[in-house]
Amino acid sequence: MNDERWTAALALLIEIRDQQRSQLAHAEQALQLQREQLALVQRQAERAERLQERAETLQARSAQVVGLSRRLLALLVPVIVALIAYLSWLLFSHRL
């Protein structure tokens, strides 16, 4: 009976060892999956950062274009008004 107990204990220890190996394999798979997910998140963050930088560059260019158009408009409106006034004066001065 003593041999039976030792045999049962040995079988139980072998089963525990096998279960621990199985759990370790599952843990390694989960860790690998987490590493892959982390790499994916890092790539997405880098892409988002590049897109943000690109958007900031486009916004800066847009601000420059808007500033230039405002300056041109401020210059052209008085010139156009002056030309309209001059043409009106020419038209009305010849009719009188």
N, CA, C and O atoms as a GROMACS GRO file, in nm:
protein
  384
    1MET      N    1   0.081  -0.119   0.000
    1MET     CA    2   0.000   0.000   0.000
    1MET      C    3   0.085   0.125   0.000
    1MET      O    4   0.046   0.228  -0.055
    2ASN      N    5   0.201   0.116   0.062
    2ASN     CA    6   0.291   0.230   0.063
    2ASN      C    7   0.337   0.263  -0.078
    2ASN      O    8   0.349   0.381  -0.114
    3ASP      N    9   0.363   0.160  -0.158
    3ASP     CA   10   0.401   0.183  -0.298
    3ASP      C   11   0.287   0.246  -0.376
    3ASP      O   12   0.309   0.328  -0.465
    4GLU      N   13   0.165   0.207  -0.345
    4GLU     CA   14   0.049   0.264  -0.414
    4GLU      C   15   0.037   0.413  -0.383
    4GLU      O   16   0.005   0.493  -0.471
    5ARG      N   17   0.062   0.450  -0.258
    5ARG     CA   18   0.057   0.591  -0.221
    5ARG      C   19   0.166   0.670  -0.294
    5ARG      O   20   0.141   0.779  -0.345
    6TRP      N   21   0.285   0.613  -0.297
    6TRP     CA   22   0.394   0.682  -0.367
    6TRP      C   23   0.364   0.696  -0.516
    6TRP      O   24   0.392   0.799  -0.577
    7THR      N   25   0.307   0.593  -0.572
    7THR     CA   26   0.272   0.596  -0.713
    7THR      C   27   0.163   0.700  -0.739
    7THR      O   28   0.170   0.774  -0.837
    8ALA      N   29   0.063   0.706  -0.651
    8ALA     CA   30  -0.044   0.804  -0.665
    8ALA      C   31   0.010   0.945  -0.646
    8ALA      O   32  -0.027   1.038  -0.718
    9ALA      N   33   0.099   0.961  -0.549
    9ALA     CA   34   0.160   1.092  -0.524
    9ALA      C   35   0.245   1.134  -0.643
    9ALA      O   36   0.243   1.250  -0.685
   10LEU      N   37   0.319   1.039  -0.697
   10LEU     CA   38   0.401   1.070  -0.814
   10LEU      C   39   0.314   1.106  -0.934
   10LEU      O   40   0.346   1.199  -1.007
   11ALA      N   41   0.205   1.034  -0.954
   11ALA     CA   42   0.114   1.066  -1.065
   11ALA      C   43   0.053   1.204  -1.045
   11ALA      O   44   0.036   1.280  -1.140
   12LEU      N   45   0.018   1.236  -0.919
   12LEU     CA   46  -0.038   1.367  -0.888
   12LEU      C   47   0.065   1.477  -0.914
   12LEU      O   48   0.031   1.581  -0.970
   13LEU      N   49   0.187   1.456  -0.875
   13LEU     CA   50   0.293   1.554  -0.900
   13LEU      C   51   0.319   1.571  -1.050
   13LEU      O   52   0.341   1.683  -1.096
   14ILE      N   53   0.316   1.463  -1.123
   14ILE     CA   54   0.334   1.470  -1.268
   14ILE      C   55   0.220   1.549  -1.332
   14ILE      O   56   0.242   1.629  -1.422
   15GLU      N   57   0.097   1.526  -1.284
   15GLU     CA   58  -0.018   1.598  -1.337
   15GLU      C   59  -0.007   1.747  -1.304
   15GLU      O   60  -0.036   1.833  -1.387
   16ILE      N   61   0.037   1.778  -1.180
   16ILE     CA   62   0.056   1.919  -1.141
   16ILE      C   63   0.161   1.984  -1.230
   16ILE      O   64   0.143   2.096  -1.276
   17ARG      N   65   0.271   1.913  -1.255
   17ARG     CA   66   0.378   1.966  -1.341
   17ARG      C   67   0.326   1.992  -1.483
   17ARG      O   68   0.355   2.095  -1.542
   18ASP      N   69   0.250   1.898  -1.535
   18ASP     CA   70   0.195   1.914  -1.669
   18ASP      C   71   0.099   2.032  -1.676
   18ASP      O   72   0.100   2.108  -1.773
   19GLN      N   73   0.017   2.049  -1.573
   19GLN     CA   74  -0.076   2.162  -1.569
   19GLN      C   75   0.001   2.295  -1.561
   19GLN      O   76  -0.037   2.394  -1.624
   20GLN      N   77   0.108   2.296  -1.484
   20GLN     CA   78   0.189   2.418  -1.474
   20GLN      C   79   0.255   2.450  -1.608
   20GLN      O   80   0.263   2.567  -1.646
   21ARG      N   81   0.300   2.350  -1.677
   21ARG     CA   82   0.358   2.372  -1.810
   21ARG      C   83   0.253   2.427  -1.907
   21ARG      O   84   0.278   2.519  -1.985
   22SER      N   85   0.134   2.369  -1.898
   22SER     CA   86   0.025   2.415  -1.983
   22SER      C   87  -0.010   2.561  -1.951
   22SER      O   88  -0.030   2.642  -2.042
   23GLN      N   89  -0.019   2.594  -1.823
   23GLN     CA   90  -0.047   2.732  -1.783
   23GLN      C   91   0.064   2.826  -1.828
   23GLN      O   92   0.036   2.938  -1.871
   24LEU      N   93   0.186   2.782  -1.819
   24LEU     CA   94   0.299   2.863  -1.863
   24LEU      C   95   0.292   2.887  -2.014
   24LEU      O   96   0.321   2.997  -2.061
   25ALA      N   97   0.255   2.785  -2.088
   25ALA     CA   98   0.242   2.801  -2.233
   25ALA      C   99   0.131   2.900  -2.266
   25ALA      O  100   0.148   2.984  -2.354
   26HIS      N  101   0.020   2.892  -2.195
   26HIS     CA  102  -0.090   2.987  -2.217
   26HIS      C  103  -0.046   3.129  -2.179
   26HIS      O  104  -0.080   3.226  -2.247
   27ALA      N  105   0.028   3.140  -2.070
   27ALA     CA  106   0.077   3.271  -2.027
   27ALA      C  107   0.172   3.330  -2.132
   27ALA      O  108   0.168   3.450  -2.158
   28GLU      N  109   0.257   3.246  -2.191
   28GLU     CA  110   0.348   3.292  -2.296
   28GLU      C  111   0.270   3.338  -2.419
   28GLU      O  112   0.304   3.440  -2.480
   29GLN      N  113   0.165   3.265  -2.455
   29GLN     CA  114   0.082   3.305  -2.568
   29GLN      C  115   0.013   3.439  -2.540
   29GLN      O  116   0.006   3.526  -2.627
   30ALA      N  117  -0.039   3.454  -2.417
   30ALA     CA  118  -0.106   3.579  -2.380
   30ALA      C  119  -0.006   3.695  -2.382
   30ALA      O  120  -0.039   3.805  -2.426
   31LEU      N  121   0.114   3.670  -2.335
   31LEU     CA  122   0.217   3.774  -2.335
   31LEU      C  123   0.255   3.812  -2.478
   31LEU      O  124   0.273   3.930  -2.508
   32GLN      N  125   0.267   3.714  -2.565
   32GLN     CA  126   0.299   3.742  -2.706
   32GLN      C  127   0.187   3.825  -2.770
   32GLN      O  128   0.215   3.919  -2.845
   33LEU      N  129   0.063   3.790  -2.741
   33LEU     CA  130  -0.051   3.866  -2.794
   33LEU      C  131  -0.048   4.009  -2.742
   33LEU      O  132  -0.075   4.103  -2.817
   34GLN      N  133  -0.017   4.028  -2.615
   34GLN     CA  134  -0.008   4.162  -2.558
   34GLN      C  135   0.105   4.241  -2.624
   34GLN      O  136   0.091   4.361  -2.649
   35ARG      N  137   0.215   4.176  -2.652
   35ARG     CA  138   0.327   4.244  -2.720
   35ARG      C  139   0.284   4.290  -2.859
   35ARG      O  140   0.315   4.401  -2.901
   36GLU      N  141   0.213   4.203  -2.931
   36GLU     CA  142   0.166   4.239  -3.064
   36GLU      C  143   0.067   4.355  -3.058
   36GLU      O  144   0.072   4.445  -3.141
   37GLN      N  145  -0.021   4.351  -2.959
   37GLN     CA  146  -0.118   4.460  -2.943
   37GLN      C  147  -0.048   4.590  -2.907
   37GLN      O  148  -0.085   4.697  -2.956
   38LEU      N  149   0.053   4.583  -2.823
   38LEU     CA  150   0.130   4.701  -2.787
   38LEU      C  151   0.200   4.759  -2.909
   38LEU      O  152   0.203   4.881  -2.928
   39ALA      N  153   0.257   4.673  -2.990
   39ALA     CA  154   0.324   4.720  -3.113
   39ALA      C  155   0.224   4.787  -3.206
   39ALA      O  156   0.254   4.889  -3.267
   40LEU      N  157   0.104   4.729  -3.216
   40LEU     CA  158   0.000   4.789  -3.300
   40LEU      C  159  -0.040   4.926  -3.246
   40LEU      O  160  -0.055   5.021  -3.323
   41VAL      N  161  -0.058   4.936  -3.117
   41VAL     CA  162  -0.095   5.065  -3.057
   41VAL      C  163   0.016   5.168  -3.079
   41VAL      O  164  -0.012   5.284  -3.106
   42GLN      N  165   0.139   5.126  -3.067
   42GLN     CA  166   0.251   5.218  -3.089
   42GLN      C  167   0.254   5.266  -3.233
   42GLN      O  168   0.276   5.385  -3.258
   43ARG      N  169   0.231   5.176  -3.329
   43ARG     CA  170   0.227   5.218  -3.469
   43ARG      C  171   0.111   5.314  -3.494
   43ARG      O  172   0.126   5.413  -3.567
   44GLN      N  173  -0.003   5.286  -3.434
   44GLN     CA  174  -0.117   5.376  -3.451
   44GLN      C  175  -0.088   5.512  -3.390
   44GLN      O  176  -0.126   5.615  -3.447
   45ALA      N  177  -0.022   5.515  -3.275
   45ALA     CA  178   0.011   5.642  -3.212
   45ALA      C  179   0.110   5.721  -3.297
   45ALA      O  180   0.097   5.842  -3.310
   46GLU      N  181   0.208   5.652  -3.355
   46GLU     CA  182   0.304   5.720  -3.444
   46GLU      C  183   0.233   5.776  -3.567
   46GLU      O  184   0.262   5.887  -3.610
   47ARG      N  185   0.141   5.698  -3.622
   47ARG     CA  186   0.066   5.746  -3.739
   47ARG      C  187  -0.020   5.866  -3.703
   47ARG      O  188  -0.027   5.963  -3.778
   48ALA      N  189  -0.084   5.860  -3.588
   48ALA     CA  190  -0.166   5.974  -3.543
   48ALA      C  191  -0.079   6.098  -3.522
   48ALA      O  192  -0.121   6.209  -3.552
   49GLU      N  193   0.040   6.078  -3.470
   49GLU     CA  194   0.131   6.191  -3.449
   49GLU      C  195   0.173   6.252  -3.583
   49GLU      O  196   0.178   6.374  -3.597
   50ARG      N  197   0.204   6.166  -3.680
   50ARG     CA  198   0.241   6.218  -3.813
   50ARG      C  199   0.125   6.294  -3.876
   50ARG      O  200   0.144   6.400  -3.934
   51LEU      N  201   0.004   6.239  -3.863
   51LEU     CA  202  -0.114   6.307  -3.918
   51LEU      C  203  -0.137   6.441  -3.848
   51LEU      O  204  -0.174   6.539  -3.913
   52GLN      N  205  -0.115   6.445  -3.717
   52GLN     CA  206  -0.132   6.570  -3.643
   52GLN      C  207  -0.030   6.673  -3.690
   52GLN      O  208  -0.064   6.790  -3.708
   53GLU      N  209   0.094   6.631  -3.709
   53GLU     CA  210   0.196   6.724  -3.758
   53GLU      C  211   0.161   6.775  -3.897
   53GLU      O  212   0.178   6.894  -3.927
   54ARG      N  213   0.111   6.686  -3.980
   54ARG     CA  214   0.071   6.726  -4.115
   54ARG      C  215  -0.045   6.826  -4.110
   54ARG      O  216  -0.047   6.925  -4.184
   55ALA      N  217  -0.141   6.799  -4.023
   55ALA     CA  218  -0.256   6.890  -4.009
   55ALA      C  219  -0.210   7.026  -3.959
   55ALA      O  220  -0.260   7.129  -4.004
   56GLU      N  221  -0.116   7.028  -3.865
   56GLU     CA  222  -0.064   7.155  -3.814
   56GLU      C  223   0.008   7.232  -3.924
   56GLU      O  224  -0.004   7.354  -3.933
   57THR      N  225   0.082   7.162  -4.008
   57THR     CA  226   0.152   7.227  -4.119
   57THR      C  227   0.051   7.286  -4.217
   57THR      O  228   0.066   7.401  -4.260
   58LEU      N  229  -0.052   7.209  -4.251
   58LEU     CA  230  -0.155   7.259  -4.342
   58LEU      C  231  -0.228   7.378  -4.282
   58LEU      O  232  -0.262   7.473  -4.353
   59GLN      N  233  -0.253   7.374  -4.154
   59GLN     CA  234  -0.322   7.484  -4.088
   59GLN      C  235  -0.235   7.610  -4.090
   59GLN      O  236  -0.286   7.720  -4.108
   60ALA      N  237  -0.105   7.593  -4.070
   60ALA     CA  238  -0.014   7.709  -4.074
   60ALA      C  239  -0.012   7.769  -4.216
   60ALA      O  240  -0.014   7.891  -4.231
   61ARG      N  241  -0.009   7.684  -4.317
   61ARG     CA  242  -0.013   7.733  -4.455
   61ARG      C  243  -0.144   7.805  -4.484
   61ARG      O  244  -0.146   7.909  -4.549
   62SER      N  245  -0.252   7.748  -4.436
   62SER     CA  246  -0.382   7.810  -4.455
   62SER      C  247  -0.387   7.947  -4.388
   62SER      O  248  -0.442   8.042  -4.445
   63ALA      N  249  -0.331   7.958  -4.270
   63ALA     CA  250  -0.328   8.087  -4.201
   63ALA      C  251  -0.246   8.188  -4.281
   63ALA      O  252  -0.283   8.306  -4.286
   64GLN      N  253  -0.138   8.144  -4.343
   64GLN     CA  254  -0.058   8.234  -4.426
   64GLN      C  255  -0.139   8.282  -4.547
   64GLN      O  256  -0.136   8.400  -4.581
   65VAL      N  257  -0.209   8.190  -4.611
   65VAL     CA  258  -0.290   8.226  -4.729
   65VAL      C  259  -0.400   8.324  -4.689
   65VAL      O  260  -0.425   8.421  -4.759
   66VAL      N  261  -0.466   8.298  -4.577
   66VAL     CA  262  -0.573   8.387  -4.531
   66VAL      C  263  -0.516   8.525  -4.499
   66VAL      O  264  -0.576   8.626  -4.533
   67GLY      N  265  -0.401   8.528  -4.434
   67GLY     CA  266  -0.338   8.656  -4.403
   67GLY      C  267  -0.302   8.734  -4.528
   67GLY      O  268  -0.324   8.855  -4.536
   68LEU      N  269  -0.247   8.664  -4.626
   68LEU     CA  270  -0.212   8.729  -4.753
   68LEU      C  271  -0.336   8.780  -4.825
   68LEU      O  272  -0.337   8.892  -4.877
   69SER      N  273  -0.442   8.698  -4.827
   69SER     CA  274  -0.565   8.742  -4.895
   69SER      C  275  -0.627   8.863  -4.824
   69SER      O  276  -0.683   8.950  -4.890
   70ARG      N  277  -0.618   8.870  -4.694
   70ARG     CA  278  -0.670   8.986  -4.622
   70ARG      C  279  -0.591   9.112  -4.656
   70ARG      O  280  -0.648   9.220  -4.676
   71ARG      N  281  -0.459   9.097  -4.663
   71ARG     CA  282  -0.377   9.214  -4.699
   71ARG      C  283  -0.406   9.259  -4.842
   71ARG      O  284  -0.417   9.379  -4.868
   72LEU      N  285  -0.420   9.163  -4.933
   72LEU     CA  286  -0.452   9.198  -5.072
   72LEU      C  287  -0.589   9.264  -5.081
   72LEU      O  288  -0.608   9.360  -5.156
   73LEU      N  289  -0.684   9.211  -5.008
   73LEU     CA  290  -0.817   9.268  -5.008
   73LEU      C  291  -0.815   9.411  -4.952
   73LEU      O  292  -0.882   9.500  -5.004
   74ALA      N  293  -0.740   9.431  -4.846
   74ALA     CA  294  -0.729   9.565  -4.788
   74ALA      C  295  -0.664   9.662  -4.886
   74ALA      O  296  -0.692   9.782  -4.882
   75LEU      N  297  -0.579   9.612  -4.972
   75LEU     CA  298  -0.514   9.697  -5.071
   75LEU      C  299  -0.603   9.719  -5.193
   75LEU      O  300  -0.611   9.830  -5.245
   76LEU      N  301  -0.670   9.613  -5.239
   76LEU     CA  302  -0.747   9.622  -5.363
   76LEU      C  303  -0.881   9.694  -5.348
   76LEU      O  304  -0.924   9.762  -5.441
   77VAL      N  305  -0.948   9.681  -5.235
   77VAL     CA  306  -1.078   9.744  -5.218
   77VAL      C  307  -1.069   9.896  -5.233
   77VAL      O  308  -1.149   9.954  -5.306
   78PRO      N  309  -0.975   9.964  -5.168
   78PRO     CA  310  -0.967  10.109  -5.188
   78PRO      C  311  -0.933  10.146  -5.333
   78PRO      O  312  -0.982  10.247  -5.385
   79VAL      N  313  -0.849  10.066  -5.398
   79VAL     CA  314  -0.813  10.094  -5.537
   79VAL      C  315  -0.937  10.080  -5.626
   79VAL      O  316  -0.962  10.165  -5.711
   80ILE      N  317  -1.015   9.974  -5.605
   80ILE     CA  318  -1.136   9.952  -5.685
   80ILE      C  319  -1.237  10.063  -5.659
   80ILE      O  320  -1.299  10.113  -5.753
   81VAL      N  321  -1.255  10.101  -5.535
   81VAL     CA  322  -1.347  10.210  -5.503
   81VAL      C  323  -1.302  10.339  -5.570
   81VAL      O  324  -1.383  10.413  -5.625
   82ALA      N  325  -1.171  10.365  -5.567
   82ALA     CA  326  -1.118  10.486  -5.630
   82ALA      C  327  -1.140  10.481  -5.781
   82ALA      O  328  -1.176  10.583  -5.841
   83LEU      N  329  -1.120  10.366  -5.843
   83LEU     CA  330  -1.142  10.354  -5.987
   83LEU      C  331  -1.290  10.373  -6.022
   83LEU      O  332  -1.322  10.437  -6.122
   84ILE      N  333  -1.379  10.317  -5.943
   84ILE     CA  334  -1.523  10.335  -5.967
   84ILE      C  335  -1.560  10.482  -5.953
   84ILE      O  336  -1.637  10.536  -6.033
   85ALA      N  337  -1.505  10.547  -5.853
   85ALA     CA  338  -1.533  10.690  -5.834
   85ALA      C  339  -1.479  10.770  -5.952
   85ALA      O  340  -1.545  10.862  -5.999
   86TYR      N  341  -1.360  10.736  -5.998
   86TYR     CA  342  -1.301  10.808  -6.111
   86TYR      C  343  -1.384  10.787  -6.238
   86TYR      O  344  -1.410  10.882  -6.311
   87LEU      N  345  -1.426  10.662  -6.264
   87LEU     CA  346  -1.508  10.634  -6.381
   87LEU      C  347  -1.643  10.705  -6.372
   87LEU      O  348  -1.693  10.759  -6.471
   88SER      N  349  -1.701  10.704  -6.254
   88SER     CA  350  -1.827  10.776  -6.236
   88SER      C  351  -1.808  10.926  -6.262
   88SER      O  352  -1.892  10.989  -6.326
   89TRP      N  353  -1.701  10.981  -6.215
   89TRP     CA  354  -1.673  11.123  -6.235
   89TRP      C  355  -1.654  11.152  -6.384
   89TRP      O  356  -1.702  11.252  -6.436
   90LEU      N  357  -1.581  11.060  -6.453
   90LEU     CA  358  -1.560  11.078  -6.597
   90LEU      C  359  -1.694  11.072  -6.671
   90LEU      O  360  -1.719  11.156  -6.758
   91LEU      N  361  -1.780  10.976  -6.638
   91LEU     CA  362  -1.907  10.962  -6.707
   91LEU      C  363  -1.998  11.084  -6.682
   91LEU      O  364  -2.060  11.135  -6.775
   92PHE      N  365  -2.006  11.126  -6.561
   92PHE     CA  366  -2.095  11.236  -6.528
   92PHE      C  367  -2.039  11.373  -6.568
   92PHE      O  368  -2.116  11.466  -6.594
   93SER      N  369  -1.908  11.386  -6.572
   93SER     CA  370  -1.850  11.516  -6.610
   93SER      C  371  -1.867  11.542  -6.759
   93SER      O  372  -1.880  11.658  -6.798
   94HIS      N  373  -1.868  11.442  -6.843
   94HIS     CA  374  -1.886  11.460  -6.988
   94HIS      C  375  -2.032  11.481  -7.024
   94HIS      O  376  -2.061  11.542  -7.128
   95ARG      N  377  -2.125  11.435  -6.945
   95ARG     CA  378  -2.267  11.453  -6.975
   95ARG      C  379  -2.313  11.594  -6.942
   95ARG      O  380  -2.411  11.642  -6.998
   96LEU      N  381  -2.244  11.659  -6.853
   96LEU     CA  382  -2.288  11.793  -6.815
   96LEU      C  383  -2.237  11.893  -6.912
   96LEU      O  384  -2.263  12.012  -6.897
   0.00000   0.00000   0.00000
